[in-house]
Amino acid sequence: MRAALPALRQTSNGRVVNFSSVDGIARHAGFGSYNGIKFAVECLSEVLAQEVSPFGIKVIIVGTIYLA
């Protein structure tokens, strides 16, 4: 993201796609580190979306489902 954002700002267009998981919201015992990282991806994506919105850039979060 850090490398791509300057070019996206100049074009006033573009998409940032981050991959997360429903485990970023729904926590499961034994997956603390994984859940924490996915929660951080969700937060980073939501804040980034607010910051880059004035530049016409969209942020998309692709959620995955872990089935045991």
C-alpha positions in Angstrom: 0.0 0.0 0.0 2.8 2.4 0.9 4.3 2.1 -2.6 1.1 2.2 -4.5 -0.8 5.0 -2.8 1.3 7.9 -4.3 0.5 6.8 -7.8 -3.2 6.2 -6.9 -3.5 9.6 -5.4 -2.1 11.2 -8.6 -4.7 9.4 -10.8 -7.6 10.1 -8.4 -8.7 6.6 -9.0 -8.0 3.1 -7.9 -8.7 0.3 -5.5 -6.8 -1.2 -2.5 -7.8 -4.8 -1.8 -7.0 -6.3 1.6 -7.7 -9.9 2.5 -9.1 -10.6 5.9 -11.3 -13.2 7.6 -14.5 -13.4 9.5 -12.2 -14.5 12.3 -11.1 -10.9 12.6 -14.6 -10.3 14.1 -15.6 -13.7 15.5 -12.9 -14.9 17.8 -12.0 -18.6 18.4 -9.9 -20.0 21.2 -6.5 -21.2 20.1 -6.3 -18.7 17.2 -5.5 -15.6 19.2 -2.6 -14.4 17.0 -4.5 -15.1 13.8 -7.6 -13.4 15.1 -5.6 -10.4 16.2 -3.9 -10.0 12.9 -7.2 -10.2 10.9 -8.8 -7.7 13.3 -5.9 -5.3 12.6 -6.4 -5.8 8.8 -10.1 -4.8 9.3 -9.2 -1.7 11.3 -6.4 -0.6 9.0 -8.6 -1.0 5.9 -11.5 1.0 7.5 -9.2 3.9 8.5 -7.4 3.8 5.2 -10.7 4.0 3.4 -11.5 7.2 5.3 -8.1 8.7 4.6 -8.1 8.0 0.8 -11.7 8.7 0.0 -11.1 12.3 -0.9 -8.6 11.1 -3.5 -11.2 8.9 -5.2 -9.6 5.7 -4.0 -11.7 2.8 -2.6 -10.6 0.2 -0.1 -12.1 -3.3 -0.4 -11.9 -6.0 2.3 -12.2 -9.5 1.0 -13.3 -11.8 3.9 -12.6 -15.5 4.0 -14.2 -18.2 6.1 -12.2 -20.7 8.0 -13.9 -24.1 8.2 -12.4 -26.6 10.5 
